[in-house]
Amino acid sequence: MRRVVEEYEAKGTPEAVVARDADKLECLVQAVEYRAQGNTLVQDWIDTSLESLKTASARELAAAALTMSPLEWRRTFLG
């Protein structure tokens, strides 16, 4: 288990990069949901999550999350 965590933290494999992007994308989506509920203190959270994304697909999903309502995003990408 320690090896897997170290791989994830080091971003040493493509799988680790994708896993880390998935975590950061989830953080971004949560922050967007909180913003939609009226929390005005989440912009830094959104910005840092967005800046940390490495893969093109994660950045595309983030762009969609930032331009759609949270409900629309869920319906579109989560079915």
Backbone as CSV, one residue per row, in Angstrom:
resi,resn,N_x,N_y,N_z,CA_x,CA_y,CA_z,C_x,C_y,C_z
1,MET,0.822,-1.179,0.000,0.000,0.000,0.000,0.877,1.258,0.000
2,ARG,1.943,1.222,0.750,2.838,2.381,0.826,3.395,2.722,-0.558
3,ARG,3.742,1.683,-1.332,4.288,1.907,-2.669,3.275,2.621,-3.562
4,VAL,2.033,2.231,-3.470,0.985,2.849,-4.285,0.816,4.324,-3.900
5,VAL,0.810,4.606,-2.618,0.676,5.989,-2.163,1.888,6.804,-2.615
6,GLU,3.075,6.239,-2.506,4.282,6.945,-2.949,4.234,7.230,-4.445
7,GLU,3.762,6.253,-5.224,3.627,6.441,-6.672,2.645,7.572,-6.971
8,TYR,1.533,7.580,-6.257,0.526,8.621,-6.436,1.116,9.994,-6.100
9,GLU,1.781,10.098,-4.980,2.354,11.370,-4.547,3.455,11.854,-5.490
10,ALA,4.234,10.934,-6.031,5.340,11.299,-6.919,4.875,11.594,-8.338
11,LYS,3.634,11.223,-8.648,3.105,11.390,-10.015,4.040,10.740,-11.029
12,GLY,4.573,9.565,-10.666,5.596,8.909,-11.462,5.099,8.058,-12.607
13,THR,3.819,7.802,-12.667,3.271,6.983,-13.747,2.066,7.702,-14.349
14,PRO,1.715,7.332,-15.565,0.505,7.935,-16.153,-0.734,7.676,-15.291
15,GLU,-0.810,6.492,-14.689,-1.955,6.173,-13.843,-2.010,7.091,-12.618
16,ALA,-0.852,7.389,-12.061,-0.810,8.280,-10.897,-1.241,9.692,-11.277
17,VAL,-0.842,10.140,-12.449,-1.230,11.478,-12.912,-2.746,11.545,-13.102
18,VAL,-3.307,10.523,-13.711,-4.753,10.494,-13.941,-5.505,10.407,-12.610
19,ALA,-5.014,9.584,-11.691,-5.661,9.474,-10.377,-5.628,10.803,-9.640
20,ARG,-4.510,11.483,-9.705,-4.388,12.780,-9.030,-5.320,13.808,-9.687
21,ASP,-5.382,13.786,-11.016,-6.314,14.672,-11.714,-7.757,14.392,-11.303
22,ALA,-8.103,13.128,-11.150,-9.463,12.776,-10.740,-9.779,13.359,-9.363
23,ASP,-8.823,13.267,-8.451,-9.018,13.850,-7.117,-9.189,15.360,-7.190
24,LYS,-8.344,16.020,-7.959,-8.422,17.480,-8.061,-9.690,17.913,-8.776
25,LEU,-10.111,17.136,-9.757,-11.352,17.448,-10.465,-12.546,17.323,-9.522
26,GLU,-12.532,16.312,-8.679,-13.599,16.161,-7.686,-13.626,17.361,-6.741
27,CYS,-12.466,17.825,-6.325,-12.402,19.020,-5.463,-12.995,20.231,-6.173
28,LEU,-12.644,20.390,-7.439,-13.156,21.520,-8.210,-14.676,21.452,-8.330
29,VAL,-15.193,20.284,-8.633,-16.647,20.128,-8.785,-17.351,20.418,-7.465
30,GLN,-16.790,19.955,-6.357,-17.382,20.262,-5.055,-17.399,21.766,-4.803
31,ALA,-16.300,22.418,-5.115,-16.233,23.867,-4.900,-17.257,24.595,-5.771
32,VAL,-17.426,24.150,-7.002,-18.425,24.764,-7.890,-19.829,24.556,-7.314
33,GLU,-20.087,23.371,-6.758,-21.382,23.126,-6.132,-21.591,24.051,-4.936
34,TYR,-20.571,24.216,-4.119,-20.680,25.122,-2.965,-20.919,26.563,-3.416
35,ARG,-20.235,26.955,-4.484,-20.432,28.309,-5.016,-21.878,28.493,-5.485
36,ALA,-22.423,27.483,-6.137,-23.803,27.560,-6.618,-24.798,27.650,-5.458
37,GLN,-24.399,27.160,-4.293,-25.250,27.224,-3.106,-25.090,28.542,-2.356
38,GLY,-24.223,29.409,-2.881,-24.093,30.729,-2.280,-22.812,30.988,-1.509
39,ASN,-21.945,29.990,-1.405,-20.680,30.207,-0.701,-19.751,31.021,-1.599
40,THR,-19.386,32.187,-1.158,-18.565,33.086,-1.976,-17.078,32.965,-1.687
41,LEU,-16.698,32.055,-0.813,-15.295,31.944,-0.402,-14.575,30.743,-1.013
42,VAL,-15.030,30.267,-2.156,-14.448,29.062,-2.745,-13.604,29.321,-3.998
43,GLN,-13.480,30.560,-4.418,-12.780,30.824,-5.678,-11.323,30.365,-5.640
44,ASP,-10.632,30.577,-4.522,-9.244,30.093,-4.430,-9.176,28.576,-4.567
45,TRP,-10.124,27.903,-3.974,-10.217,26.448,-4.051,-10.407,26.027,-5.513
46,ILE,-11.282,26.697,-6.220,-11.515,26.409,-7.635,-10.237,26.671,-8.435
47,ASP,-9.618,27.812,-8.202,-8.415,28.183,-8.960,-7.273,27.203,-8.734
48,THR,-7.017,26.834,-7.484,-5.891,25.921,-7.222,-6.176,24.524,-7.761
49,SER,-7.423,24.093,-7.686,-7.778,22.794,-8.262,-7.585,22.815,-9.771
50,LEU,-8.036,23.872,-10.411,-7.912,24.004,-11.861,-6.450,24.048,-12.294
51,GLU,-5.640,24.812,-11.591,-4.222,24.938,-11.936,-3.460,23.633,-11.770
52,SER,-3.920,22.755,-10.914,-3.191,21.517,-10.652,-3.482,20.413,-11.669
53,LEU,-4.490,20.590,-12.513,-4.840,19.552,-13.492,-3.773,19.433,-14.569
54,LYS,-3.387,18.203,-14.876,-2.313,17.957,-15.838,-2.797,17.425,-17.184
55,THR,-3.858,16.644,-17.191,-4.291,16.010,-18.439,-5.307,16.882,-19.179
56,ALA,-5.288,16.753,-20.479,-6.220,17.522,-21.305,-7.663,17.154,-20.993
57,SER,-7.928,15.880,-20.764,-9.306,15.468,-20.485,-9.805,16.051,-19.162
58,ALA,-8.955,16.109,-18.161,-9.356,16.704,-16.881,-9.623,18.198,-17.043
59,ARG,-8.793,18.868,-17.827,-9.002,20.303,-18.050,-10.296,20.547,-18.820
60,GLU,-10.635,19.665,-19.763,-11.891,19.798,-20.510,-13.093,19.593,-19.590
61,LEU,-13.018,18.595,-18.721,-14.109,18.367,-17.768,-14.243,19.544,-16.810
62,ALA,-13.121,20.095,-16.381,-13.153,21.262,-15.497,-13.790,22.454,-16.198
63,ALA,-13.448,22.669,-17.447,-14.032,23.776,-18.203,-15.547,23.612,-18.286
64,ALA,-15.988,22.391,-18.501,-17.428,22.142,-18.541,-18.052,22.410,-17.180
65,ALA,-17.402,21.982,-16.120,-17.934,22.200,-14.772,-18.057,23.683,-14.452
66,LEU,-17.170,24.482,-15.011,-17.192,25.915,-14.744,-18.205,26.673,-15.600
67,THR,-18.714,26.035,-16.648,-19.652,26.732,-17.523,-21.083,26.208,-17.418
68,MET,-21.275,25.109,-16.690,-22.606,24.517,-16.527,-23.035,24.643,-15.064
69,SER,-24.321,24.518,-14.849,-24.783,24.408,-13.465,-24.347,23.035,-12.948
70,PRO,-24.182,22.889,-11.642,-23.793,21.584,-11.111,-24.760,20.467,-11.509
71,LEU,-26.052,20.751,-11.523,-27.026,19.732,-11.909,-26.861,19.349,-13.374
72,GLU,-26.667,20.340,-14.234,-26.455,20.052,-15.659,-25.192,19.245,-15.856
73,TRP,-24.131,19.585,-15.127,-22.861,18.854,-15.244,-23.051,17.397,-14.843
74,ARG,-23.744,17.165,-13.745,-23.994,15.788,-13.305,-24.796,15.014,-14.326
75,ARG,-25.841,15.639,-14.856,-26.678,14.939,-15.843,-25.889,14.600,-17.102
76,THR,-25.024,15.532,-17.520,-24.257,15.347,-18.745,-23.154,14.298,-18.589
77,PHE,-22.412,14.363,-17.495,-21.217,13.529,-17.369,-21.366,12.333,-16.439
78,LEU,-22.373,12.328,-15.583,-22.535,11.218,-14.674,-23.768,10.374,-14.974
79,GLY,-24.520,10.822,-15.968,-25.666,10.038,-16.417,-26.841,10.132,-15.620
